[in-house]
Amino acid sequence: MEITREKHLELYRNLLTARRMDEKLTAEFLREPFGPYIHRGWGQEAMPVAAFMALRKDDYVKCHMRFGFCQFAKGVSLNVTVAGEMMKRISPTLAFEVRDFNLEYGLLGKNGVLAEDLPLYAGAALSAQIRKTDQVALVIFGDGSSNRGVVHETMDIAAVWKLPIIFVCLNNQYAMSTPQRQTFAVKKLSDRALGYGMPGYEVDGNDMVACYEAATKAVQAARQGKGPSFIVANTYRIYGHLEGDPQTYRPKGEVEEWRKLEPVARYKKTLMENGILTEQASKKFEDNIEAELNKAFDYSRSLPFPSVEELVAQTLD
């Protein structure tokens, strides 16, 4: 597919924003924790950002546990995005803005157990099919989650009913501390798509353009009534499962080799080689993103945390 210069720059800006937000959220958490733990996504941002950008505002999307903040790429304001990540109370009627629940932008919430929320989004896709809209649903989960029964059941029924839903596996090579080579018998995880009866695509998950093209192609097919697709984006989890993970399960030198392939520097290099991006424009992106994120973080710091009573009341409601 042909990608315009303007779209390339938009893709790069959003990718860079995701990287800087991940870094700032981690620094904020280490300074003053806003939850029991934080899961970093550094180096894995390409597919989540690309997937959000391939969708319309009224499409449904469930993001990976590390990338709730990528909702900004679908149009959610940075203030709401950051406040949600920091679990702050942003209005008198909501104890806090749940980062995965925003009906205006097709975020329908998620389950605390990995992948148990996929049927919810299959239901949204079924609703769109029944209502004869051209909305689609897109769900992102990890390689560990891909082995759970609920994933297989949801993908099977989605194929049988030709639901407008895209399944995206962010294969970062580890399910917590278990390497994916110990959990897959197939060499290419996308080969599983054959068993479901849907197209399967294997892409370089650190290649921003490849991720956007694959997501766009699958979304267009679903919108045209051609049913579900399965995309596997192969990437790498540079940091631990959560902050503080000792990572003793990593082979020596593995992280360093994968770090060389991370998507931000790689995409920047490609754009500069093709005359799409200049150092001056790149510096301007950095400065503007820094200023925007600083405002969003200042706004979030000014908000209170919800009280225990508010959280309980909201849960009961």
Number of C-alpha atoms within 10 A of each C-alpha: 9 6 10 10 13 10 11 16 18 14 21 25 20 21 24 24 25 27 20 17 23 22 15 17 20 18 12 15 17 13 9 9 14 16 10 6 13 18 15 21 24 23 24 27 27 31 32 32 28 26 27 25 22 22 21 16 17 16 23 25 28 28 23 22 18 20 23 20 26 29 27 20 24 21 14 16 13 23 19 21 25 26 28 21 21 24 21 23 21 21 10 7 9 14 23 24 20 21 22 24 16 14 11 12 17 24 23 17 18 21 11 9 8 18 25 16 19 23 17 16 25 24 16 23 28 20 16 19 19 10 10 10 11 16 24 34 28 29 21 23 22 22 23 22 19 21 13 13 11 17 19 15 13 20 25 18 14 26 21 13 12 20 28 31 33 28 25 28 25 26 24 21 18 21 17 15 14 13 16 17 11 8 13 14 9 10 8 13 22 20 16 15 19 11 11 20 17 20 17 22 19 18 18 17 28 24 20 23 20 18 26 24 18 23 28 19 15 30 27 16 18 24 20 13 15 17 23 32 31 26 24 27 29 22 24 23 21 19 17 18 19 15 14 10 11 11 13 9 11 14 8 9 8 11 14 10 11 15 14 11 17 21 26 22 13 14 23 20 14 12 17 13 11 10 10 15 19 15 10 9 12 17 11 12 18 15 11 14 19 16 11 13 18 15 14 19 20 13 16 24 15 12 16 14 19 16 12 10 10 16 15 12 11 13 9 7 6
